[in-house]
């Protein structure tokens, strides 16, 4: 007689069931089950006929799931039990042996690790595609000036290529984080049982090799309760989404009439329901809004795991919806960002005019004084006075008289006016990683090498 004799309350079944969202794990459940039945055959738990029957039944279940023909039933609590039920219907008595030497605890943990590994690889592909798009755009706009900003105030002029590469290097770090998330799935949970191990001396090392894990997990309790790999993925996704939010925010600003630096194109924009003249950069705006959603998913899983006693508790079922939503959101965001940038067009004249604001050359004037022996803080004050004089009289810095300039400091002469010529501002930034044409050329070459390495086949 089963331990529980009373029927489950329908409300509890709704609360307890995860089938509506964990169906996406079916390919990994099939993969794990196929490796498991081979392990059972090595133990002689199955004979050759039973192994073949189970293997064919798993293939048929996979076909049905792929085709949307799988006959789910009301009693299917999750995708794992649904597949086991269906395999038993197809394979007959051999199906009753499928769950020998495993628990749903190690089964689910294994499926989830396989899923995170696969989604980490997909995220890396999407990140690399966006990096390629940014690099192509940076090369095409390597000599297009625009203002750089701090505190949303014009600060120093830069090249658009330099600005776009800032996101390239952010994404390189994202790619590294997603790779690390995939690597953190290296220990296979299968074979840990419910929490204490198995009564069967199953060859876990061979099963790990069959499923491309680096090794079996060394501790059965840690194995069934571990969701670190999901946290690693979600952290990588949250940081990546944050980077995309910054890109989206700048594109929103740049495509406004006030800036006019960028035209986002029609394919990733929308019109207004009431104002026919509007074209709204909705895709860029949504990139901003998706970031906190991914971060919230990460926080959800951290909350589920917080203070959770070992080894397994039903709380861990709450890992999946948060993880799946983070996966869907970051993958969609990465694809949308690449597509949006593909159609974006920049206004060279508008950006150039904004970059021609002489006030952004104030730091270069201060550096001129430093090169002539004045301490930087003193030079900062001298140039500040010149800026104030120009602003109060409604003139540009270059429109100040030679006498006014000399009165501010005898160290300033004709070179003061030479510094204010626009080309000098940009190409004076000669430090490695700076925006000067020469340094930007080096950076583009380095970025191309990085991208080539990411595209190279794995050894």
C-alpha positions as CSV (number, residue, x, y, z in Angstrom):
1,X,0.0,0.0,0.0
2,X,1.4,3.5,-0.9
3,X,2.4,5.8,1.9
4,X,-0.3,8.3,0.9
5,X,-3.8,7.0,0.6
6,X,-5.9,10.1,0.3
7,X,-6.1,11.7,-3.2
8,X,-4.2,14.9,-3.8
9,X,-6.2,18.1,-3.6
10,X,-6.5,19.7,-7.1
11,X,-5.2,22.9,-5.7
12,X,-2.1,21.1,-4.5
13,X,-1.6,19.5,-7.8
14,X,-1.7,22.9,-9.5
15,X,0.9,24.2,-7.0
16,X,3.1,21.1,-7.2
17,X,3.1,20.5,-10.9
18,X,5.9,21.9,-13.0
19,X,4.9,20.4,-16.3
20,X,3.7,23.6,-17.8
21,X,7.1,25.2,-17.7
22,X,9.7,22.3,-17.5
23,X,8.7,20.7,-20.8
24,X,11.6,22.4,-22.4
25,X,14.0,20.1,-20.6
26,X,12.8,17.1,-22.5
27,X,15.8,16.8,-24.9
28,X,18.1,16.7,-21.9
29,X,15.9,14.2,-20.1
30,X,16.0,11.9,-23.1
31,X,19.7,12.3,-23.4
32,X,20.3,11.6,-19.7
33,X,18.0,8.6,-19.8
34,X,19.8,7.1,-22.8
35,X,23.1,7.3,-20.9
36,X,21.5,5.9,-17.8
37,X,20.1,2.8,-19.5
38,X,23.5,2.1,-20.9
39,X,24.9,2.2,-17.3
40,X,22.1,-0.2,-16.2
41,X,23.1,-2.6,-19.0
42,X,26.7,-2.6,-17.8
43,X,25.3,-3.6,-14.4
44,X,23.2,-6.3,-16.0
45,X,20.1,-4.7,-14.6
46,X,18.9,-4.7,-18.2
47,X,19.5,-7.4,-20.8
48,X,20.1,-6.5,-24.5
49,X,16.4,-6.8,-25.4
50,X,15.3,-4.5,-22.6
51,X,18.0,-2.0,-23.5
52,X,16.9,-2.0,-27.1
53,X,13.2,-1.7,-26.1
54,X,13.9,1.3,-23.8
55,X,16.2,3.0,-26.4
56,X,13.5,2.7,-29.0
57,X,10.8,3.9,-26.6
58,X,12.9,7.0,-25.7
59,X,13.4,7.7,-29.4
60,X,9.7,7.5,-30.0
61,X,8.9,9.8,-27.0
62,X,11.4,12.3,-28.4
63,X,9.8,12.1,-31.8
64,X,6.4,12.8,-30.3
65,X,7.7,15.6,-28.2
66,X,9.4,17.2,-31.2
67,X,6.3,16.9,-33.3
68,X,3.9,18.2,-30.6
69,X,2.2,14.8,-30.5
70,X,3.2,13.6,-27.1
71,X,0.1,12.4,-25.1
72,X,0.3,14.2,-21.8
73,X,-2.0,13.1,-19.1
74,X,-3.5,15.0,-16.1
75,X,-1.4,12.9,-13.7
76,X,1.9,14.0,-15.2
77,X,3.6,16.0,-12.5
78,X,6.6,17.0,-14.5
79,X,8.3,16.3,-17.8
80,X,10.5,13.6,-16.2
81,X,7.5,11.5,-15.0
82,X,5.6,12.1,-18.2
83,X,8.5,10.7,-20.3
84,X,8.9,7.7,-17.9
85,X,5.2,7.0,-18.1
86,X,5.2,7.2,-21.9
87,X,8.3,5.0,-22.3
88,X,6.7,2.4,-20.1
89,X,3.6,2.5,-22.3
90,X,5.7,1.9,-25.4
91,X,8.4,-0.5,-24.0
92,X,6.2,-2.5,-21.7
93,X,7.6,-4.2,-18.6
94,X,11.1,-3.0,-19.4
95,X,9.9,0.6,-18.7
96,X,9.5,-0.3,-15.1
97,X,13.3,-0.6,-14.9
98,X,14.1,2.9,-16.3
99,X,14.2,4.6,-13.0
100,X,16.3,1.9,-11.3
101,X,19.4,3.5,-9.6
102,X,18.3,7.1,-9.9
103,X,16.1,9.6,-8.2
104,X,14.3,12.5,-9.7
105,X,16.7,14.6,-7.6
106,X,19.8,13.6,-9.5
107,X,17.8,13.3,-12.7
108,X,16.5,16.8,-12.6
109,X,19.9,18.3,-11.6
110,X,21.5,16.5,-14.5
111,X,18.9,17.7,-17.0
112,X,19.3,21.3,-15.7
113,X,23.1,21.1,-16.0
114,X,22.8,19.9,-19.6
115,X,20.3,22.7,-20.3
116,X,22.6,25.4,-18.9
117,X,25.5,24.1,-20.8
118,X,23.6,24.2,-24.1
119,X,22.2,27.7,-23.4
120,X,25.6,29.0,-22.4
121,X,26.9,28.0,-25.8
122,X,24.0,29.6,-27.5
123,X,24.6,32.8,-25.5
124,X,28.2,32.8,-26.5
125,X,27.2,32.5,-30.2
126,X,24.8,35.5,-29.9
127,X,27.3,37.6,-28.0
128,X,30.0,36.9,-30.6
129,X,27.5,37.8,-33.4
130,X,26.9,41.2,-31.7
131,X,30.6,41.7,-31.2
132,X,31.1,41.1,-35.0
133,X,28.4,43.7,-35.8
134,X,30.0,46.3,-33.5
135,X,33.4,45.7,-34.9
136,X,32.2,46.1,-38.5
137,X,30.5,49.3,-37.5
138,X,33.5,50.6,-35.6
139,X,35.7,50.0,-38.7
140,X,33.2,51.8,-40.9
141,X,33.0,54.8,-38.6
142,X,36.6,54.9,-37.3
143,X,37.1,58.5,-38.3
144,X,33.7,60.0,-37.5
145,X,34.0,62.5,-34.6
146,X,31.4,63.0,-31.9
147,X,31.5,64.3,-28.4
148,X,32.2,61.9,-25.5
149,X,30.1,62.6,-22.4
150,X,30.5,62.5,-18.6
151,X,27.5,63.4,-16.4
152,X,25.7,63.7,-19.8
153,X,27.6,66.8,-20.5
154,X,30.0,67.2,-23.4
155,X,33.4,66.2,-22.1
156,X,36.0,65.3,-24.8
157,X,35.7,64.5,-28.5
158,X,36.1,60.9,-29.6
159,X,35.7,58.9,-32.7
160,X,32.5,56.9,-33.1
161,X,34.6,53.8,-33.8
162,X,36.2,54.2,-30.4
163,X,32.8,54.6,-28.7
164,X,31.3,51.5,-30.4
165,X,34.4,49.4,-29.4
166,X,33.6,50.1,-25.8
167,X,30.6,47.8,-26.1
168,X,32.7,45.3,-28.0
169,X,35.0,44.9,-25.0
170,X,32.0,44.7,-22.6
171,X,30.7,41.9,-24.7
172,X,34.0,40.1,-24.7
173,X,33.8,39.9,-20.9
174,X,30.2,38.7,-21.3
175,X,31.4,35.9,-23.5
176,X,34.0,34.9,-20.9
177,X,31.3,34.8,-18.2
178,X,29.0,32.7,-20.3
179,X,31.9,30.3,-21.1
180,X,32.5,30.1,-17.3
181,X,28.9,29.3,-16.7
182,X,29.0,26.5,-19.1
183,X,32.2,25.2,-17.5
184,X,30.6,25.2,-14.1
185,X,28.4,22.3,-15.2
186,X,31.5,20.1,-15.3
187,X,30.4,17.8,-12.4
188,X,27.7,15.3,-13.4
189,X,24.9,14.8,-10.7
190,X,23.5,11.6,-12.2
191,X,24.3,8.6,-9.9
192,X,23.9,10.5,-6.7
193,X,20.4,9.2,-6.0
194,X,18.1,11.1,-3.7
195,X,20.9,12.4,-1.5
196,X,23.1,9.6,-0.1
197,X,24.2,7.7,-3.2
198,X,23.0,4.4,-4.7
199,X,22.8,0.7,-3.7
200,X,24.4,0.0,-7.1
201,X,28.0,0.4,-7.9
202,X,27.2,2.2,-11.1
203,X,30.0,3.4,-13.4
204,X,29.5,7.1,-13.0
205,X,32.7,8.0,-14.7
206,X,31.6,6.3,-17.9
207,X,28.2,7.9,-17.7
208,X,29.8,11.3,-17.2
209,X,32.0,10.7,-20.3
210,X,28.9,9.6,-22.3
211,X,27.2,12.9,-21.4
212,X,30.4,15.0,-21.9
213,X,30.8,16.0,-18.3
214,X,34.3,16.4,-17.0
215,X,33.7,14.1,-14.0
216,X,31.0,12.7,-11.7
217,X,30.2,15.0,-8.8
218,X,32.3,14.1,-5.8
219,X,29.6,14.5,-3.1
220,X,26.0,13.2,-3.5
221,X,24.4,15.8,-1.2
222,X,26.1,18.7,-2.9
223,X,25.2,17.1,-6.2
224,X,21.4,17.1,-5.9
225,X,21.2,20.5,-4.2
226,X,23.7,22.4,-6.4
227,X,22.3,25.1,-8.6
228,X,25.5,27.2,-8.8
229,X,25.8,26.6,-12.5
230,X,22.3,28.2,-12.9
231,X,23.4,31.2,-10.8
232,X,26.5,31.5,-12.9
233,X,24.5,31.6,-16.1
234,X,22.0,34.1,-14.7
235,X,24.7,36.4,-13.3
236,X,26.4,36.4,-16.8
237,X,23.0,37.1,-18.3
238,X,22.3,39.9,-15.8
239,X,25.6,41.6,-16.5
240,X,25.2,41.2,-20.3
241,X,21.6,42.6,-20.1
242,X,23.0,45.6,-18.2
243,X,25.5,46.2,-20.9
244,X,22.7,46.0,-23.5
245,X,20.7,48.5,-21.5
246,X,23.5,51.0,-21.7
247,X,23.7,50.6,-25.4
248,X,19.9,50.9,-25.7
249,X,19.9,54.0,-23.6
250,X,22.5,55.7,-25.7
251,X,20.6,54.8,-28.9
252,X,17.5,56.3,-27.5
253,X,19.3,59.5,-26.7
254,X,21.2,59.7,-29.9
255,X,18.1,59.1,-32.0
256,X,16.2,62.0,-30.3
257,X,15.7,65.2,-32.2
258,X,17.8,67.0,-29.5
259,X,20.8,64.9,-30.4
260,X,20.1,63.7,-34.0
261,X,23.2,61.5,-34.1
262,X,21.5,58.3,-35.1
263,X,18.6,57.0,-37.1
264,X,17.5,53.6,-35.7
265,X,15.7,52.6,-38.9
266,X,12.1,51.5,-39.3
267,X,12.5,47.7,-38.7
268,X,13.2,48.1,-35.0
269,X,11.0,51.2,-34.3
270,X,7.3,51.8,-34.1
271,X,4.9,54.7,-34.7
272,X,2.6,56.5,-32.4
273,X,-1.1,55.5,-32.0
274,X,-2.1,59.2,-32.0
275,X,0.9,61.3,-33.4
276,X,1.5,60.4,-37.0
277,X,4.9,62.1,-37.1
278,X,6.5,59.9,-34.4
279,X,8.9,57.1,-34.9
280,X,9.8,55.6,-31.5
281,X,13.0,53.7,-30.8
282,X,11.1,50.9,-29.0
283,X,13.7,48.2,-29.4
284,X,16.3,50.3,-27.7
285,X,14.0,51.3,-25.0
286,X,13.1,47.6,-24.3
287,X,16.8,46.8,-24.1
288,X,16.9,49.2,-21.1
289,X,13.8,47.6,-19.5
290,X,14.8,44.0,-20.0
291,X,17.9,44.3,-17.8
292,X,16.2,44.6,-14.4
293,X,14.0,41.7,-15.4
294,X,17.0,39.4,-15.8
295,X,18.5,40.7,-12.6
296,X,15.2,39.9,-10.8
297,X,15.5,36.3,-12.1
298,X,18.9,36.1,-10.6
299,X,17.7,37.5,-7.3
300,X,14.8,35.0,-7.3
301,X,17.1,32.0,-7.5
302,X,19.5,33.5,-4.9
303,X,16.4,33.8,-2.6
304,X,15.3,30.3,-3.2
305,X,18.8,28.9,-2.3
306,X,19.3,31.3,0.6
307,X,19.5,29.3,3.9
308,X,18.1,26.2,2.2
309,X,19.1,23.1,4.3
310,X,20.8,20.2,2.5
311,X,20.0,18.2,0.5
312,X,16.9,18.5,-1.5
313,X,13.7,20.5,-0.9
314,X,10.8,21.3,-3.2
315,X,11.9,24.9,-3.1
316,X,14.3,23.9,-5.8
317,X,11.5,23.6,-8.3
318,X,11.4,27.4,-8.3
319,X,14.8,27.5,-10.0
320,X,13.3,26.7,-13.4
321,X,10.9,29.5,-14.2
322,X,13.5,32.2,-13.2
323,X,16.2,30.5,-15.2
324,X,14.0,29.9,-18.3
325,X,12.9,33.5,-18.2
326,X,16.5,34.8,-18.0
327,X,17.5,32.6,-20.9
328,X,14.6,33.7,-23.1
329,X,15.1,37.4,-22.2
330,X,18.8,37.6,-22.8
331,X,18.7,35.5,-26.0
332,X,16.0,37.7,-27.4
333,X,17.8,40.9,-26.3
334,X,21.0,39.9,-27.9
335,X,19.4,39.0,-31.2
336,X,17.4,42.2,-31.2
337,X,20.4,44.3,-30.4
338,X,22.3,42.9,-33.4
339,X,19.4,43.4,-35.7
340,X,18.8,46.9,-34.5
341,X,22.4,47.9,-35.1
342,X,22.4,46.4,-38.5
343,X,19.8,49.0,-39.6
344,X,21.1,51.9,-37.6
345,X,22.5,54.9,-39.5
346,X,24.6,57.7,-38.1
347,X,24.6,61.4,-39.1
348,X,28.3,62.3,-39.6
349,X,27.6,66.0,-40.0
350,X,25.4,66.3,-36.9
351,X,27.9,64.5,-34.7
352,X,30.8,66.4,-36.2
353,X,29.2,69.7,-35.5
354,X,28.6,68.7,-31.8
355,X,32.2,67.5,-31.6
356,X,33.4,70.9,-32.9
357,X,32.3,72.6,-29.7
358,X,35.6,74.2,-28.6
359,X,34.8,73.8,-24.9
360,X,35.6,70.1,-25.2
361,X,39.2,71.1,-25.9
362,X,39.6,72.8,-22.4
363,X,41.5,69.8,-21.1
364,X,44.0,69.9,-24.0
365,X,44.7,73.6,-23.2
366,X,45.3,72.6,-19.6
367,X,47.7,69.9,-20.8
368,X,49.5,72.5,-22.8
369,X,50.2,74.4,-19.7
370,X,51.4,71.3,-17.9
371,X,53.8,70.5,-20.7
372,X,55.2,74.0,-20.1
373,X,55.8,73.4,-16.4
374,X,52.6,74.4,-14.7
375,X,51.2,72.0,-12.1
376,X,47.9,70.5,-13.4
377,X,45.7,71.9,-10.6
378,X,46.9,75.4,-11.3
379,X,46.5,74.8,-15.1
380,X,42.9,73.6,-14.4
381,X,42.1,76.9,-12.7
382,X,43.7,79.0,-15.4
383,X,41.7,77.3,-18.2
384,X,38.6,77.6,-16.0
385,X,39.0,81.4,-16.0
386,X,39.4,81.4,-19.8
387,X,36.2,79.3,-20.2
388,X,34.3,81.7,-17.9
389,X,35.5,84.7,-19.8
390,X,34.5,83.2,-23.1
391,X,31.0,82.2,-21.8
392,X,30.3,85.5,-20.2
393,X,31.2,87.4,-23.4
394,X,29.4,85.0,-25.7
395,X,32.5,83.9,-27.5
396,X,34.3,80.7,-28.4
397,X,37.7,80.0,-26.8
398,X,39.4,80.6,-30.1
399,X,37.7,84.1,-30.3
400,X,39.5,85.3,-27.2
401,X,42.2,87.9,-28.0
402,X,45.9,87.0,-27.7
403,X,46.1,89.6,-24.9
404,X,43.3,88.0,-22.9
405,X,45.0,84.6,-23.3
406,X,48.4,86.0,-22.3
407,X,46.8,87.7,-19.3
408,X,45.5,84.4,-18.1
409,X,49.0,82.9,-18.3
410,X,52.3,84.0,-20.0
411,X,52.9,80.3,-20.8
412,X,50.1,80.4,-23.4
413,X,51.0,81.7,-26.8
414,X,50.1,80.9,-30.4
415,X,50.1,77.2,-29.6
416,X,46.9,77.9,-27.6
417,X,45.1,78.6,-30.8
418,X,46.6,75.6,-32.5
419,X,45.4,73.3,-29.8
420,X,41.8,74.5,-30.4
421,X,41.9,73.2,-34.0
422,X,39.5,70.2,-34.0
423,X,41.9,67.6,-35.4
424,X,44.4,68.2,-32.6
425,X,41.8,67.4,-29.9
426,X,41.2,63.9,-31.1
427,X,44.7,62.8,-32.1
428,X,46.3,64.2,-29.1
429,X,45.1,61.1,-27.1
430,X,48.1,59.0,-27.7
431,X,48.0,56.7,-24.7
432,X,47.3,53.0,-25.4
433,X,43.5,52.5,-25.6
434,X,42.9,56.1,-26.4
435,X,40.8,57.6,-29.2
436,X,43.5,58.9,-31.5
437,X,43.5,57.5,-35.0
438,X,46.7,55.6,-34.5
439,X,45.6,54.0,-31.2
440,X,42.1,53.3,-32.6
441,X,43.7,51.5,-35.5
442,X,45.7,49.3,-33.0
443,X,42.5,48.6,-31.1
444,X,40.6,47.6,-34.2
445,X,43.3,45.1,-35.1
446,X,43.2,43.7,-31.5
447,X,39.5,43.4,-31.6
448,X,39.7,41.6,-35.0
449,X,42.2,39.1,-33.5
450,X,39.9,38.5,-30.5
451,X,36.9,37.8,-32.8
452,X,38.9,35.5,-35.0
453,X,39.9,33.5,-31.9
454,X,36.2,33.2,-30.9
455,X,35.3,32.0,-34.3
456,X,38.1,29.5,-34.4
457,X,36.9,25.9,-34.0
458,X,37.5,24.4,-30.5
459,X,40.6,22.2,-30.3
